[in-house]
Amino acid sequence: MRNRIDIRTEQHTLALELRITDEHSWNASEQGGESHHEAYKIRQLVSVMNRLFKDSFHFPEERFRQLRMDQGKLYSV
């Protein structure tokens, strides 16, 4: 029957991360310091901006260490 129906299908790939953890570990690793979710999102955004706007924006790779240290202080619990 499939070859009789004129339906166009598309394939989409989504990035997905799944973590299984207890509440104590989650609070310790995800809600504070450099692993805080907002800190992670900022680093991902900077990486994307480096790729997309490489001619007008550049955050040097060697500065990510200092960024992580600063975020660790900013997002400390």
Rosetta silent file (secondary structure, phi, psi, omega in degrees, C-alpha in Angstrom):
SEQUENCE: MRNRIDIRTEQHTLALELRITDEHSWNASEQGGESHHEAYKIRQLVSVMNRLFKDSFHFPEERFRQLRMDQGKLYSV
SCORE:     score description
SCORE:     0.000 S_00000001
   1 L     0.000  -26.790 -175.452    0.000    0.000    0.000 S_00000001
   2 H   -61.865  -36.957 -178.195    2.898    2.342    0.664 S_00000001
   3 H   -74.752   -9.484  178.352    3.802    2.714   -2.983 S_00000001
   4 H   -91.449  -17.367 -177.923    0.210    3.736   -3.793 S_00000001
   5 L   -99.123  127.938 -177.978    0.122    6.683   -1.397 S_00000001
   6 L   -92.678   80.978  179.755    1.851    9.859   -2.534 S_00000001
   7 L  -123.640  131.281  179.002    3.265   11.098    0.749 S_00000001
   8 L   -94.777  129.284  178.206    6.611   12.771    1.084 S_00000001
   9 L  -113.827  154.022  178.776    8.540   11.984    4.242 S_00000001
  10 L  -130.867  152.052  177.815   11.549   13.738    5.681 S_00000001
  11 L  -109.086  134.611  178.655   14.188   12.693    8.133 S_00000001
  12 L  -125.775  137.838  178.184   15.322   15.019   10.922 S_00000001
  13 L  -109.960  126.613  179.722   18.235   14.472   13.252 S_00000001
  14 L  -117.365  136.997  175.085   18.058   15.947   16.726 S_00000001
  15 L   -79.922  132.669 -176.951   20.879   16.146   19.212 S_00000001
  16 L  -141.563  134.981  175.757   19.787   14.656   22.517 S_00000001
  17 L  -122.141  129.334 -179.645   21.564   14.106   25.781 S_00000001
  18 L  -122.384  125.611  178.482   20.053   11.848   28.427 S_00000001
  19 L  -125.172  138.917  175.500   21.467   11.614   31.925 S_00000001
  20 L  -117.069  119.685 -176.666   20.300    9.454   34.789 S_00000001
  21 L  -152.989  164.808  175.901   21.469   10.663   38.191 S_00000001
  22 L   -88.373  165.553 -174.129   20.296   11.136   41.757 S_00000001
  23 H   -62.479  -40.830 -178.721   19.223   14.532   43.074 S_00000001
  24 H   -61.863  -47.271  179.603   22.305   15.062   45.238 S_00000001
  25 H   -64.356  -39.244  179.541   24.714   14.418   42.349 S_00000001
  26 H   -63.387  -46.226  178.682   22.632   16.570   40.015 S_00000001
  27 H   -61.633  -42.017 -177.958   22.658   19.491   42.446 S_00000001
  28 H   -67.162  -38.374 -173.213   26.396   19.150   43.006 S_00000001
  29 H   -98.426  -28.602 -172.477   27.343   18.926   39.327 S_00000001
  30 H  -106.258  -18.928 -172.945   24.676   20.838   37.402 S_00000001
  31 L  -106.105    8.287  179.872   23.518   23.644   39.659 S_00000001
  32 L  -153.812  161.370  176.110   26.794   25.231   40.585 S_00000001
  33 H    65.751 -155.764 -175.488   30.221   26.182   39.363 S_00000001
  34 H   -69.955  -15.538 -179.667   31.398   25.784   35.794 S_00000001
  35 H   -91.107    0.308  177.774   28.926   22.939   35.167 S_00000001
  36 L   -54.538  142.911 -174.547   25.894   25.120   35.862 S_00000001
  37 H   -58.017  -42.146 -179.832   23.427   24.857   32.993 S_00000001
  38 H   -65.158  -38.382  177.918   23.585   28.580   32.166 S_00000001
  39 H   -62.331  -44.171  178.690   27.399   28.449   32.137 S_00000001
  40 H   -60.596  -45.408 -179.302   27.282   25.503   29.750 S_00000001
  41 H   -62.409  -38.474  179.321   24.823   27.311   27.454 S_00000001
  42 H   -64.122  -44.964  179.345   27.051   30.387   27.342 S_00000001
  43 H   -63.503  -37.807  177.343   30.097   28.314   26.343 S_00000001
  44 H   -65.046  -41.160  179.166   28.057   26.570   23.644 S_00000001
  45 H   -63.296  -42.945  178.395   26.852   29.940   22.321 S_00000001
  46 H   -62.119  -41.330  178.234   30.422   31.270   22.195 S_00000001
  47 H   -62.797  -42.453  178.365   31.516   28.168   20.267 S_00000001
  48 H   -64.630  -43.201  179.476   28.683   28.603   17.758 S_00000001
  49 H   -62.841  -37.564  176.333   29.487   32.295   17.353 S_00000001
  50 H   -58.752  -41.204 -179.100   33.127   31.390   16.693 S_00000001
  51 H   -73.943  -45.560 -173.717   32.024   29.126   13.834 S_00000001
  52 H   -76.941  -35.357 -174.475   29.310   31.316   12.341 S_00000001
  53 L  -116.863   39.415 -172.615   30.942   34.715   12.668 S_00000001
  54 L   -59.111  -23.779  179.701   34.605   33.750   12.345 S_00000001
  55 L   -82.741  -22.149 -177.148   35.406   36.854   10.281 S_00000001
  56 L  -122.694   -7.803  179.056   33.943   39.330   12.783 S_00000001
  57 L  -141.508  132.968  176.837   33.955   37.496   16.129 S_00000001
  58 L  -149.782  119.570  173.718   36.635   35.318   17.667 S_00000001
  59 L  -108.015  111.008 -173.805   36.921   34.009   21.213 S_00000001
  60 L   -60.364  139.927 -179.463   40.295   32.248   21.425 S_00000001
  61 H   -56.621  -37.973 -178.443   40.224   28.575   22.405 S_00000001
  62 H   -68.937  -12.200  178.495   42.902   29.150   25.037 S_00000001
  63 H   -87.997   -9.358  179.823   40.577   31.609   26.838 S_00000001
  64 H   -64.239  -32.109  177.934   37.925   28.952   27.546 S_00000001
  65 H   -61.165  -46.430  178.818   39.912   27.800   30.597 S_00000001
  66 H   -66.267  -37.980  177.145   39.677   31.277   32.132 S_00000001
  67 H   -59.721  -44.479  177.750   35.993   31.475   31.143 S_00000001
  68 H   -61.056  -42.061  179.339   35.328   28.209   33.007 S_00000001
  69 H   -64.377  -43.582  178.509   37.148   29.521   36.080 S_00000001
  70 H   -64.111  -40.910  178.040   35.176   32.780   36.005 S_00000001
  71 H   -66.686  -34.589  176.900   31.901   30.900   35.570 S_00000001
  72 H   -59.291  -38.897  177.386   32.838   28.636   38.476 S_00000001
  73 H   -73.562  -43.188 -177.068   33.029   31.720   40.690 S_00000001
  74 H   -64.513  -42.004 -175.206   29.951   33.374   39.231 S_00000001
  75 L  -101.490   19.022  179.581   27.700   30.316   39.516 S_00000001
  76 L   -67.156  144.831 -175.269   29.086   28.954   42.812 S_00000001
  77 L   -82.951    0.000    0.000   26.396   27.743   45.168 S_00000001
